[in-house]
């Protein structure tokens, strides 16, 4: 079936399916125009499909050289927590985050980005309403022979997964990190929840839900999504890795439950806590064997630039039609592309984090970055580069096509989730087994003795530090750094290679403004339930 690569923005307005009124959220995303008779000629499944792929386009939507979808947000978080350092700056993009001004500059973009995704998901679900009972009944019965119903069920699962994913990200950026470490999530306020009901009622704005309520929404959305995608995915395989499948939904749920934490709080009927759910879902993906860990021999050879890599679970195949050019992740970080990095705005690994990798001696991930003695010191070199111009940094010869692919999820994160969930459940042996499975493929040949010595010492505090280390190193540049420090309440000392915060000490407890965003004025001014409230002050 042909994909419909646009959103039904003007169409939805003209049909009067919903009206925006004075709602503080943008009710209709920007997109192409389709005539009403053309729309009416489509099947319900085609209409739903178009909405889903319009939603996915948000992941790489170009809004400027500092706002190009999910990968720009990954950069915000990693820069803000200091794992990514700007060593030089001349053009201004991302500089505010390097200076620790995250909440002052990013909050409006992040808020509208994730709520746009939520709203698009809700709009798509409106189209499912007439068929929802049939979709769920067929899943529960375990059989279906209606091809249109199969597509509807399949895309409904994707919409639920994306809505749950967006809410989890909103908690990461807008929820007080200390509140998420408390056992009183039932009382702490987070962000507003919008579902199909609020959209159809044209709700002007809802109050902030509690952290617990948001997690309940996430859990329900993703649990249903997994069931739907697992059942309907038997009949309709995804066309590309841009689409969320059951395994991607499992990792989204697992990561959300890991962030939820709090092992004493049972959150589902059969008595499992968040850590148990996280481990269970991550283990299902690992045991499924579809996405092998990147092998050591390929560790510095892929450039992390090809969506077809076996360990990539979710990502975008960047084409001539979809590239955002210089305003892209590789346009910001790759010294082998015509980029800001190559021209002087270098983004690098924090020098102390680099030194920590080097101190392990066995860890081949040190070769993901240039050494301090090289030009473009500390910059990603074995990770995030264009393979076709790997040995070139002269701006006259570097890549100018910007066709490196965007990564949203890879298999290695499943091992880290499983390891941390097991550790948090006081099962150190299982935690170490998952760390070992990952790090076995990161050992420099000849350094096995050093590695085995390190591995043997992983217990107690050393095990926690190993978890934090692997999250920060393995997932560098992929948007996990900020939440790792928030979730594990880790204080860090930055290195010397930052243009602003060199040698700064960062603590989740004492540098709160650097670890969360305020709810933007567009929300607090126009949502009648949030007038003059901010997340940071709890006013």
C-alpha positions as CSV (number, residue, x, y, z in Angstrom):
1,X,0.0,0.0,0.0
2,X,1.4,3.4,-0.9
3,X,2.4,5.5,2.0
4,X,0.7,8.9,2.3
5,X,3.6,11.2,3.2
6,X,1.7,14.3,4.5
7,X,-0.6,15.4,7.2
8,X,-4.3,16.2,6.7
9,X,-4.1,19.6,8.2
10,X,-6.3,21.8,6.1
11,X,-8.5,18.8,5.4
12,X,-9.3,18.1,9.0
13,X,-10.3,21.8,9.5
14,X,-12.5,21.8,6.5
15,X,-14.3,18.6,7.5
16,X,-14.9,19.9,11.0
17,X,-13.7,16.7,12.7
18,X,-12.5,18.8,15.6
19,X,-12.2,22.6,16.1
20,X,-9.3,24.3,17.7
21,X,-11.3,27.1,19.4
22,X,-9.0,28.9,21.8
23,X,-7.0,25.8,22.8
24,X,-3.5,26.5,24.0
25,X,-2.2,23.6,22.0
26,X,-1.8,23.8,18.3
27,X,-4.7,21.7,17.2
28,X,-3.5,21.2,13.6
29,X,0.0,20.5,12.5
30,X,1.5,22.1,9.5
31,X,1.4,19.9,6.4
32,X,0.2,19.4,2.8
33,X,-3.3,20.1,1.5
34,X,-5.6,17.4,0.2
35,X,-9.0,18.1,-1.4
36,X,-12.0,16.8,0.4
37,X,-13.2,14.5,-2.4
38,X,-9.7,13.0,-2.6
39,X,-9.8,12.3,1.1
40,X,-13.3,10.8,1.0
41,X,-12.1,8.3,-1.7
42,X,-9.6,6.8,0.7
43,X,-10.3,3.9,2.9
44,X,-10.3,4.5,6.7
45,X,-7.0,2.5,6.8
46,X,-5.4,4.8,4.2
47,X,-6.5,7.9,6.2
48,X,-5.1,6.4,9.3
49,X,-1.8,5.4,7.6
50,X,-1.4,9.0,6.4
51,X,-1.8,10.4,9.8
52,X,0.7,7.9,11.3
53,X,3.4,8.8,8.7
54,X,2.7,12.4,9.2
55,X,3.4,11.9,12.9
56,X,6.7,10.1,12.1
57,X,7.8,13.1,10.0
58,X,7.8,15.1,13.2
59,X,10.9,13.0,14.3
60,X,13.0,14.7,11.6
61,X,11.0,17.8,10.9
62,X,13.2,20.8,10.1
63,X,12.6,23.9,12.0
64,X,16.1,25.5,11.8
65,X,19.7,24.6,12.3
66,X,19.1,24.0,16.0
67,X,15.7,22.4,15.8
68,X,15.5,19.4,13.5
69,X,13.4,16.9,15.4
70,X,14.4,14.2,17.8
71,X,18.2,14.2,17.1
72,X,18.4,17.9,18.0
73,X,16.7,17.2,21.3
74,X,19.2,14.4,21.9
75,X,21.9,17.0,21.5
76,X,20.2,19.4,23.9
77,X,20.1,16.8,26.7
78,X,23.7,15.6,26.2
79,X,25.0,19.1,26.1
80,X,23.0,20.2,29.1
81,X,24.3,17.4,31.3
82,X,27.9,18.0,30.1
83,X,28.6,14.6,28.5
84,X,28.8,16.5,25.2
85,X,31.0,19.5,25.2
86,X,31.2,22.5,22.9
87,X,34.9,23.3,22.6
88,X,34.6,26.2,20.2
89,X,31.6,28.2,19.1
90,X,31.2,30.8,16.4
91,X,27.7,30.3,14.9
92,X,25.7,30.2,18.1
93,X,23.7,27.0,17.5
94,X,23.3,25.0,20.7
95,X,25.6,27.4,22.6
96,X,23.0,28.2,25.2
97,X,22.8,24.6,26.3
98,X,26.6,24.4,26.6
99,X,26.3,27.3,28.9
100,X,23.7,25.5,31.1
101,X,20.8,27.6,29.9
102,X,18.7,24.6,29.0
103,X,15.4,25.7,30.7
104,X,15.6,29.2,29.4
105,X,15.8,28.3,25.7
106,X,14.7,24.8,24.9
107,X,11.5,24.4,26.9
108,X,9.1,26.0,24.3
109,X,10.4,23.8,21.5
110,X,10.4,20.6,23.5
111,X,6.9,21.2,24.9
112,X,5.4,21.9,21.5
113,X,7.3,19.0,19.8
114,X,6.1,16.3,22.2
115,X,2.6,17.7,22.5
116,X,2.3,17.9,18.7
117,X,3.2,14.2,18.6
118,X,0.6,13.5,21.3
119,X,-2.0,15.5,19.4
120,X,-1.3,13.8,16.1
121,X,-1.6,10.4,17.8
122,X,-4.9,11.5,19.3
123,X,-6.2,12.7,15.9
124,X,-5.3,9.4,14.4
125,X,-7.1,7.6,17.2
126,X,-10.3,9.5,16.4
127,X,-10.3,7.7,13.1
128,X,-10.0,4.4,14.8
129,X,-12.9,5.0,17.2
130,X,-15.5,3.4,14.9
131,X,-13.4,0.3,14.5
132,X,-11.8,0.1,17.9
133,X,-14.0,-2.6,19.3
134,X,-13.5,-4.8,16.2
135,X,-9.7,-4.3,16.4
136,X,-9.5,-5.3,20.0
137,X,-12.0,-8.2,19.6
138,X,-9.9,-9.7,16.7
139,X,-6.7,-9.4,18.8
140,X,-8.4,-11.1,21.8
141,X,-9.8,-13.8,19.5
142,X,-6.4,-14.4,18.0
143,X,-7.6,-14.3,14.4
144,X,-8.6,-11.8,11.7
145,X,-9.3,-12.0,8.0
146,X,-10.1,-8.4,7.2
147,X,-7.1,-6.7,5.5
148,X,-8.3,-3.2,6.3
149,X,-8.9,-4.1,9.9
150,X,-5.4,-5.5,10.1
151,X,-3.9,-2.2,8.9
152,X,-6.1,-0.3,11.3
153,X,-5.0,-2.4,14.2
154,X,-1.4,-2.2,13.2
155,X,-1.4,1.6,12.9
156,X,-3.5,2.0,16.1
157,X,-0.7,0.2,18.0
158,X,1.9,2.6,16.5
159,X,-0.2,5.6,17.6
160,X,-0.5,4.3,21.1
161,X,3.3,3.6,21.3
162,X,4.2,7.1,20.1
163,X,1.8,8.8,22.5
164,X,3.3,6.8,25.4
165,X,6.8,7.6,24.2
166,X,6.0,11.3,24.0
167,X,4.6,11.4,27.6
168,X,7.7,9.6,28.9
169,X,10.0,12.2,27.3
170,X,7.9,15.1,28.8
171,X,8.6,13.6,32.2
172,X,12.3,13.6,31.4
173,X,12.4,17.2,30.5
174,X,9.6,18.9,32.5
175,X,9.4,16.9,35.7
176,X,11.4,17.8,38.8
177,X,14.1,15.0,39.0
178,X,14.0,15.0,42.8
179,X,10.2,14.4,42.7
180,X,10.9,11.3,40.5
181,X,13.3,10.0,43.1
182,X,10.7,10.2,45.9
183,X,8.1,7.6,46.8
184,X,5.3,10.2,46.8
185,X,4.7,10.3,43.1
186,X,1.0,10.3,43.8
187,X,1.2,13.8,45.1
188,X,3.8,15.4,42.8
189,X,2.5,17.3,39.7
190,X,4.0,16.7,36.3
191,X,2.4,17.6,32.9
192,X,-1.2,17.7,31.5
193,X,-2.6,14.6,29.9
194,X,-4.5,14.7,26.7
195,X,-6.3,11.8,25.1
196,X,-8.9,11.4,22.4
197,X,-11.6,12.4,24.8
198,X,-10.1,15.9,25.4
199,X,-9.5,16.4,21.7
200,X,-13.0,15.5,20.7
201,X,-14.3,17.8,23.4
202,X,-12.1,20.6,22.3
203,X,-10.7,21.0,25.8
204,X,-9.1,24.4,26.3
205,X,-6.5,22.9,28.7
206,X,-6.3,20.3,31.4
207,X,-4.6,20.5,34.8
208,X,-1.2,19.0,35.5
209,X,-1.5,15.3,36.2
210,X,0.6,13.7,39.0
211,X,3.7,11.7,38.1
212,X,1.8,8.6,38.9
213,X,-1.1,9.4,36.6
214,X,1.3,10.1,33.7
215,X,3.1,6.8,34.3
216,X,-0.3,5.0,34.4
217,X,-1.1,6.6,31.0
218,X,2.3,5.6,29.6
219,X,1.9,2.0,30.9
220,X,-1.6,1.6,29.5
221,X,-0.7,3.0,26.1
222,X,2.5,1.0,25.6
223,X,1.0,-2.3,27.0
224,X,-1.8,-2.0,24.5
225,X,0.6,-1.0,21.8
226,X,2.8,-4.1,22.3
227,X,-0.2,-6.4,22.2
228,X,-1.6,-4.8,19.1
229,X,1.7,-4.6,17.2
230,X,2.6,-8.2,18.2
231,X,-0.7,-9.5,16.9
232,X,-1.3,-7.4,13.8
233,X,2.5,-7.4,13.0
234,X,2.0,-11.1,12.1
235,X,0.0,-10.0,9.1
236,X,1.8,-6.7,8.1
237,X,5.5,-6.2,8.5
238,X,6.8,-2.7,8.8
239,X,8.1,-1.2,5.6
240,X,11.0,0.6,7.3
241,X,12.6,1.1,10.7
242,X,10.9,4.4,10.9
243,X,7.8,2.6,12.1
244,X,7.5,1.4,15.6
245,X,7.1,-2.4,16.0
246,X,6.4,-4.5,19.0
247,X,10.0,-4.7,20.1
248,X,10.5,-1.0,19.8
249,X,7.4,-0.5,21.9
250,X,8.8,-3.0,24.5
251,X,12.0,-1.0,24.9
252,X,10.0,2.3,25.2
253,X,8.0,0.7,28.0
254,X,11.1,-0.8,29.6
255,X,12.9,2.5,29.6
256,X,9.9,4.3,31.0
257,X,9.5,1.8,33.8
258,X,13.3,2.1,34.5
259,X,12.8,5.9,34.8
260,X,9.8,5.3,37.0
261,X,11.8,3.2,39.5
262,X,10.5,2.8,43.0
263,X,10.5,-0.9,43.6
264,X,8.0,-0.7,46.5
265,X,5.3,0.8,44.3
266,X,3.3,-2.0,42.6
267,X,1.8,-0.5,39.5
268,X,-0.1,-3.3,37.7
269,X,-2.7,-5.8,38.7
270,X,-0.5,-8.9,38.8
271,X,1.8,-7.4,41.3
272,X,4.9,-6.4,39.3
273,X,6.8,-3.2,40.1
274,X,8.4,-0.9,37.6
275,X,11.9,-2.6,37.7
276,X,10.4,-6.0,37.1
277,X,8.5,-4.7,34.1
278,X,11.6,-3.0,32.7
279,X,13.6,-6.2,33.0
280,X,10.9,-8.4,31.6
281,X,10.4,-6.2,28.5
282,X,14.1,-5.7,27.8
283,X,14.7,-9.5,28.3
284,X,12.0,-10.3,25.7
285,X,13.8,-8.2,23.1
286,X,17.3,-9.6,24.0
287,X,16.1,-13.2,24.0
288,X,14.3,-12.7,20.7
289,X,17.7,-12.4,19.1
290,X,16.6,-10.1,16.2
291,X,19.0,-7.3,17.0
292,X,22.5,-8.5,17.9
293,X,25.0,-6.2,19.7
294,X,27.4,-4.4,17.4
295,X,30.5,-6.5,17.2
296,X,33.9,-5.2,18.2
297,X,35.2,-5.6,14.6
298,X,32.6,-3.1,13.5
299,X,32.9,-0.8,16.5
300,X,34.5,2.1,14.6
301,X,33.6,1.1,11.1
302,X,29.9,1.9,10.6
303,X,29.9,5.6,11.5
304,X,26.6,5.0,13.3
305,X,25.2,6.3,10.0
306,X,23.2,3.4,8.4
307,X,19.7,2.4,9.5
308,X,20.2,-1.0,8.0
309,X,22.7,-2.0,10.7
310,X,21.5,-5.1,12.5
311,X,21.6,-3.5,15.9
312,X,19.4,-0.5,14.9
313,X,15.9,-1.1,16.1
314,X,14.3,2.3,15.2
315,X,15.7,5.0,12.9
316,X,15.2,7.1,9.8
317,X,16.7,6.3,6.4
318,X,17.7,9.8,5.3
319,X,17.2,10.4,1.6
320,X,17.7,13.2,-0.8
321,X,14.0,14.1,-0.3
322,X,14.1,14.0,3.5
323,X,17.6,15.3,4.4
324,X,17.6,18.5,6.4
325,X,21.1,19.3,5.2
326,X,23.4,21.3,7.4
327,X,20.6,21.6,10.0
328,X,20.9,18.0,11.1
329,X,22.7,15.9,13.7
330,X,25.6,15.1,11.4
331,X,25.6,18.7,10.2
332,X,26.3,19.7,13.8
333,X,28.7,17.0,15.0
334,X,30.5,15.3,12.1
335,X,33.9,16.7,11.3
336,X,34.0,14.6,8.1
337,X,30.9,16.4,6.7
338,X,30.4,20.0,5.6
339,X,29.3,20.9,9.1
340,X,29.4,23.3,11.9
341,X,31.8,20.9,13.7
342,X,34.2,20.9,10.7
343,X,34.0,24.7,10.5
344,X,34.8,25.3,14.1
345,X,31.7,24.7,16.3
346,X,33.1,21.4,17.5
347,X,31.0,19.1,19.7
348,X,33.1,16.6,21.6
349,X,33.0,14.2,24.5
350,X,33.6,15.8,27.9
351,X,37.4,15.5,28.5
352,X,37.0,13.9,31.9
353,X,34.6,11.3,30.5
354,X,37.1,10.6,27.7
355,X,39.9,10.2,30.3
356,X,37.6,7.8,32.3
357,X,37.3,5.6,29.2
358,X,41.0,5.7,28.5
359,X,41.7,4.8,32.2
360,X,40.0,1.4,31.7
361,X,42.6,0.5,29.1
362,X,40.4,-2.4,27.8
363,X,37.6,-0.3,26.4
364,X,37.6,0.0,22.6
365,X,35.0,2.8,22.8
366,X,37.9,5.2,23.5
367,X,38.4,5.0,19.7
368,X,35.0,6.5,19.1
369,X,36.7,9.9,19.9
370,X,39.9,11.7,18.8
371,X,42.6,11.8,21.4
372,X,43.6,15.1,23.0
373,X,46.8,15.3,20.9
374,X,44.9,15.2,17.6
375,X,43.3,18.0,15.7
376,X,39.6,18.2,16.5
377,X,40.5,16.7,19.9
378,X,37.8,14.7,21.7
379,X,35.5,15.0,18.7
380,X,33.5,11.9,17.6
381,X,35.5,10.1,15.0
382,X,34.8,6.4,15.3
383,X,31.2,7.2,16.1
384,X,28.9,9.5,14.1
385,X,30.8,10.1,10.9
386,X,30.2,9.8,7.2
387,X,32.0,6.6,6.1
388,X,32.6,7.9,2.6
389,X,34.7,10.7,3.8
390,X,36.1,9.3,7.0
391,X,39.7,10.3,6.4
392,X,38.8,13.8,5.2
393,X,38.4,17.0,7.3
394,X,39.3,19.6,4.7
395,X,36.1,21.5,4.1
396,X,36.7,21.4,0.3
397,X,36.5,17.6,0.3
398,X,34.1,16.6,3.1
399,X,30.6,15.1,2.5
400,X,28.1,17.7,1.3
401,X,25.1,15.4,0.9
402,X,24.1,14.9,4.5
403,X,22.6,11.5,3.9
404,X,23.7,9.8,7.1
405,X,20.8,8.2,8.8
406,X,19.1,9.2,12.1
407,X,19.2,6.7,15.0
408,X,16.4,6.6,17.5
409,X,17.0,3.2,19.2
410,X,19.5,0.4,19.0
411,X,19.7,-3.0,20.7
412,X,22.5,-2.1,23.2
413,X,20.0,0.0,25.2
414,X,18.1,-3.2,26.0
415,X,21.1,-4.6,27.8
416,X,21.6,-1.4,29.8
417,X,18.0,-1.3,30.8
418,X,18.1,-5.0,31.8
419,X,21.3,-4.5,33.8
420,X,20.1,-1.5,35.7
421,X,16.6,-3.0,36.4
422,X,18.3,-6.1,37.8
423,X,20.7,-4.1,39.9
424,X,17.9,-1.9,41.3
425,X,16.1,-5.2,42.3
426,X,19.2,-6.3,44.2
427,X,20.1,-9.0,41.7
428,X,23.7,-8.1,41.1
429,X,24.6,-11.3,39.3
430,X,22.0,-10.7,36.6
431,X,23.0,-7.1,36.3
432,X,26.6,-8.1,35.8
433,X,25.7,-10.7,33.2
434,X,24.0,-8.1,31.0
435,X,26.9,-5.6,31.4
436,X,29.3,-8.4,30.4
437,X,27.2,-9.3,27.4
438,X,27.6,-5.8,26.1
439,X,31.1,-5.1,27.2
440,X,32.5,-8.4,25.9
441,X,32.1,-6.7,22.4
442,X,34.0,-3.6,23.5
443,X,37.3,-5.2,24.7
444,X,40.4,-4.3,22.9
445,X,42.2,-7.5,21.8
446,X,45.1,-8.2,24.2
447,X,43.5,-6.3,27.1
448,X,41.3,-9.2,28.3
449,X,43.1,-9.4,31.7
450,X,42.4,-5.7,32.4
451,X,38.8,-6.3,31.4
452,X,38.3,-9.4,33.6
453,X,39.8,-7.6,36.6
454,X,37.3,-4.8,36.1
455,X,34.4,-7.2,35.6
456,X,35.3,-9.2,38.8
457,X,35.1,-6.0,40.9
458,X,31.5,-5.1,39.8
459,X,29.6,-5.2,43.1
460,X,28.0,-2.6,45.4
461,X,29.0,1.0,44.5
462,X,31.3,-0.2,41.8
463,X,28.4,-1.9,40.0
464,X,26.3,1.3,40.1
465,X,29.3,3.3,38.8
466,X,29.7,0.8,36.0
467,X,26.1,1.2,35.0
468,X,26.4,5.0,34.9
469,X,29.6,4.7,33.0
470,X,28.2,2.4,30.3
471,X,25.0,4.6,29.9
472,X,27.2,7.7,29.4
473,X,29.8,6.0,27.1
474,X,27.8,3.5,25.1
475,X,24.9,5.9,24.4
476,X,26.9,9.1,24.0
477,X,25.3,11.5,21.6
478,X,22.0,9.5,21.6
479,X,20.1,11.5,24.2
480,X,20.4,9.3,27.3
481,X,22.9,11.3,29.3
482,X,20.6,13.8,31.0
483,X,18.1,11.2,32.2
484,X,20.9,8.9,33.4
485,X,22.2,11.5,35.7
486,X,18.7,12.5,36.8
487,X,17.5,8.9,37.4
488,X,20.7,7.8,39.3
489,X,21.1,11.1,41.1
490,X,24.7,11.4,39.9
491,X,26.9,14.4,40.6
492,X,29.7,15.0,38.0
493,X,32.7,17.2,37.5
494,X,33.0,18.5,34.0
495,X,36.3,18.5,32.2
496,X,38.3,21.4,30.8
497,X,37.1,21.4,27.2
498,X,33.9,23.4,27.6
499,X,33.6,26.9,26.3
500,X,31.6,27.9,29.4
501,X,31.3,25.3,32.1
502,X,34.9,24.0,32.2
503,X,35.6,22.3,35.5
504,X,32.0,22.9,36.7
505,X,30.5,20.6,39.3
506,X,26.9,19.5,38.5
507,X,24.5,18.0,40.9
508,X,20.9,17.0,40.3
509,X,20.0,18.1,43.8
510,X,21.7,21.5,43.8
511,X,21.7,22.5,40.1
512,X,18.0,21.8,39.5
513,X,17.6,24.5,36.9
514,X,20.1,22.6,34.7
515,X,18.3,19.4,34.8
516,X,14.7,20.4,33.9
517,X,12.7,22.8,31.8
518,X,10.0,25.2,33.0
519,X,6.6,24.8,31.5
520,X,6.5,27.5,28.8
521,X,4.6,30.7,29.0
522,X,2.4,29.7,26.1
523,X,1.0,27.1,28.4
524,X,0.9,28.9,31.7
525,X,-0.7,32.0,30.1
526,X,-3.4,30.3,28.1
527,X,-4.3,27.1,29.9
528,X,-6.9,28.2,32.4
529,X,-5.8,25.4,34.8
530,X,-2.1,26.5,34.8
531,X,-2.3,30.3,34.9
532,X,1.0,31.7,36.3
533,X,2.3,28.2,37.3
534,X,5.8,27.0,36.6
535,X,7.2,23.5,37.2
536,X,10.4,24.7,38.9
537,X,8.7,26.8,41.6
538,X,5.6,24.6,42.1
539,X,3.6,27.8,42.5
